[in-house]
Amino acid sequence: MKELPISIGQLNELKTLDCSKCFKLKKLPTPIGQLNALQKLNLSWCSKLKELPISIGELIRLQELNLSWCVKVKELPTSIGKLNALQQLNLSWCSMLSQLPSSIGQVNMLQELNIAWCFNLKELPPSIGQLNALQKFKLRSCYKLEELPTSIGQLSTLQELDLLRCFELKDLLTSTNELIRLQKCDFS
């Protein structure tokens, strides 16, 4: 399947949309933002998908967004900051992802953020410290990540931080000195 039909926006009661392993899917139609009841969107292994439509920010009930192994996604739309119900965001193995939008800090309910194996990610926006509900943060093998924003110390609910194989990371202790309450921190 290369495309979802535009008529998908008419599925008013749809709660889960699983497009995982749709290896030929290149883009999502704009009407996807009309799926008012959608809670879970799985796009994992959509290896030809390059971007998300701006309308993704209209999914006001979305709780889980899985983009793992979407290896051609380079950036997320700023409208992602409108996903106020989002609890889990999986961007692992989005190897072309170079940055996160600063609007990510507006996702107030986000509990799990997985950006492990995002090889081209060089920095995190300072707004990351505004994720007041974040409990698990996976950055494993983000080889080009050079530093953590100082705002990371504001993540008062953070329990797990995975920084394994973040080889370029400098001044780790400076960035994490306020995170002593962590139950698990892996940066060996």
Secondary structure as UniProt FT lines:
FT   HELIX           6..10
FT   TURN            12..13
FT   STRAND          16..18
FT   TURN            20..21
FT   TURN            23..24
FT   HELIX           30..34
FT   TURN            36..37
FT   STRAND          40..42
FT   TURN            44..45
FT   TURN            47..48
FT   HELIX           54..58
FT   TURN            60..61
FT   STRAND          64..66
FT   TURN            68..69
FT   TURN            71..72
FT   HELIX           78..82
FT   TURN            84..85
FT   STRAND          88..90
FT   TURN            92..93
FT   TURN            95..96
FT   HELIX           102..106
FT   TURN            108..109
FT   STRAND          112..114
FT   TURN            116..117
FT   TURN            119..120
FT   HELIX           126..130
FT   TURN            132..133
FT   STRAND          136..138
FT   TURN            140..141
FT   TURN            143..144
FT   HELIX           150..154
FT   TURN            156..157
FT   STRAND          160..162
FT   TURN            164..165
FT   TURN            167..168
FT   HELIX           172..176
FT   TURN            177..178
FT   TURN            180..181
FT   STRAND          184..186
//
